[in-house]
Amino acid sequence: MSDRILEVSNIEVVYNHTVQVLRGLSLSVPRGEVVALLGSNGAGKSTTLKAIANILFLENGELSSGSIRFDGDAVGSRPPHRLVRDGLCHVMEGRRVFEDLTVEENLVAAGYASNGGSGRAGQDMVYEYFPQLYSRRRSLAGYLSGGEQQMLAIGRGLLGKPSMMLLDEPSLGLSPMLVEEIFGIIARINREQGVAMLLVEQNANVALALASYGYIMESGRVVIDGTPEKLMADDDVREFYLGSGEAEGESKSYREVKHYKRRKRWLS
Amino acid sequence: MDWLFFFEVSLAGLGFGALYALTGVAFVVIYKATRVINLAMGEMLMFGAYLFFGFAAGFMLPVWLAIVLALAGGALLGLTLERLVIRPLLGENPISVFMVTIGLASVLVGLVEIIWTAAPRSLPGFLPDDPIFIGDAFVAPKTFWSFIIAGVVIAVFLVLFRFWRGGVALRATASDQGAAYAMGINVPAVYSLSWGLAGMLAAGAGLLLGSIAGISSEMGFFGLTVLVVVIVGGLDSVLGALVAGLLIGWIESLAGVYLGGEYEHLVTFIILMVVLLLRPWGLFGTREIERL
């Protein structure tokens, strides 16, 4: 058995047979570790996760070349629900809770992820990680706060006892305090359950604090990758993702030619 | 005003309304899971009734066996239509799917006329026919028993949707298909399940309707009123189908008796227009649902 649970090599994804979103992207995730995938809007991060979860067809997308292997086998031959039952959990962007179902029913629906049904024990584990959900278990998921919905989304994913989780922007639309809380729980899940994670984020600071390796995407391919220390030390990463330029107090403007040129180099 | 007569007419109307509700539930199950407005519902109902006729009168099978076979046949019809016709079209323009179901309706009518000819028939009786009195009011026994059967079946469905795991999966799929996949729910299987169940429900409603009013290749028009029922009740609400079915059955029969038969459908469609003006998502429907 390989020590890499997920291997993505050289994939290209096309939407509607015309729009190419990924152009030869490669990455890999070792067993039990957290890998961050960073990049600006439209870089193709979510598309990468959808390709891995094999749900591109829902949006008329197609993997036109390259290969994705989860746990040693290609994902393309397995329908999405099969992949989930094989231990690949996808926590989608925007939480996607079933709004007109109660919290408890959301968890019942998520129980399909574990072969043979997890029942009580699985739900208890979710409530143990997210005690707040327990007190709201009878209310409709649509009435939960954003933070609680994100907890529910992650909790649902846990029910299938995944060996790997794809997390798509868990910090989206949450207050800094909640982001800290949720990332604390994500770290705990990774530690206690040994779940490998591919973490897509805009918030590079929190993501790199958790990850053991990071990739930065731009226009459908990886432009820089390395350990968090290396990425944090990189001038470009510091400026574009961590929001701190090299010179303190210097006003930054996209009109500055120098800045623009460096940005340009990234895109090429 | 003769209150006893009014009461009797109301009971007959509610009995018929229960059949609207039952067929309406079949409609809702399909709409919830696959977002398809199935205009062939009335014809699926007719096909179920003719299957029963074929098994009971044609092959001379015992009535209970013919009922079981007709219900199974209805489910099989639903499964087949979903797999062969509807699934390849999912994700296409809703209007195309809508038109295809109209086509399916004609195909089913044609099939029935080829096999059994277009002549109206009456079904072998299978409901008890001792006269029934509620207080002083007389209810036709067939109407009474079909009301009871329809009521029990709908109650079972309401419970299944709420508590059975498969019912939760169906509602989850209805709510967000992509997220349902991410939960490990076999979404295509949910589609099959919903069409199979709806086919069985429609066949059951066809049996009851046929035993009251006889069968003919035109009985699919029943589906048109059912369409009104589910739009009034809310396309995605089982409870809505129940309430609107009873309501429309009741008002229709009152209109038929007190205003004259030509007013029956007039009143039905006036209700439809009023509801569409005031609550376009129906009495119990989900508000943000897109409409055709």
Chai-1 contact restraints between the chains, C-beta under 6 A:
chainA,res_idxA,chainB,res_idxB,connection_type,confidence,min_distance_angstrom,max_distance_angstrom,comment,restraint_id
A,I55,B,Y181,contact,1.0,0.0,6.0,A-B,restraint_1
A,L58,B,G178,contact,1.0,0.0,6.0,A-B,restraint_2
A,P80,B,Y181,contact,1.0,0.0,6.0,A-B,restraint_3
A,H81,B,Y181,contact,1.0,0.0,6.0,A-B,restraint_4
A,H81,B,G184,contact,1.0,0.0,6.0,A-B,restraint_5
A,H81,B,I185,contact,1.0,0.0,6.0,A-B,restraint_6
A,H81,B,N186,contact,1.0,0.0,6.0,A-B,restraint_7
A,V84,B,G184,contact,1.0,0.0,6.0,A-B,restraint_8
A,R85,B,G184,contact,1.0,0.0,6.0,A-B,restraint_9
A,H90,B,A182,contact,1.0,0.0,6.0,A-B,restraint_10
A,M92,B,A182,contact,1.0,0.0,6.0,A-B,restraint_11
A,R96,B,D176,contact,1.0,0.0,6.0,A-B,restraint_12
A,R96,B,A179,contact,1.0,0.0,6.0,A-B,restraint_13
A,F98,B,A172,contact,1.0,0.0,6.0,A-B,restraint_14
A,F98,B,S175,contact,1.0,0.0,6.0,A-B,restraint_15
A,F98,B,D176,contact,1.0,0.0,6.0,A-B,restraint_16
A,D100,B,S175,contact,1.0,0.0,6.0,A-B,restraint_17
A,L101,B,R171,contact,1.0,0.0,6.0,A-B,restraint_18
A,E105,B,V168,contact,1.0,0.0,6.0,A-B,restraint_19
A,V108,B,V168,contact,1.0,0.0,6.0,A-B,restraint_20
A,A109,B,V168,contact,1.0,0.0,6.0,A-B,restraint_21
A,A109,B,A169,contact,1.0,0.0,6.0,A-B,restraint_22
A,A109,B,A172,contact,1.0,0.0,6.0,A-B,restraint_23
A,A109,B,M183,contact,1.0,0.0,6.0,A-B,restraint_24
A,A110,B,M183,contact,1.0,0.0,6.0,A-B,restraint_25
A,Y112,B,M183,contact,1.0,0.0,6.0,A-B,restraint_26
A,Y112,B,G184,contact,1.0,0.0,6.0,A-B,restraint_27
A,Y112,B,I185,contact,1.0,0.0,6.0,A-B,restraint_28
A,A113,B,M183,contact,1.0,0.0,6.0,A-B,restraint_29
A,A113,B,G184,contact,1.0,0.0,6.0,A-B,restraint_30
A,G160,B,G184,contact,1.0,0.0,6.0,A-B,restraint_31
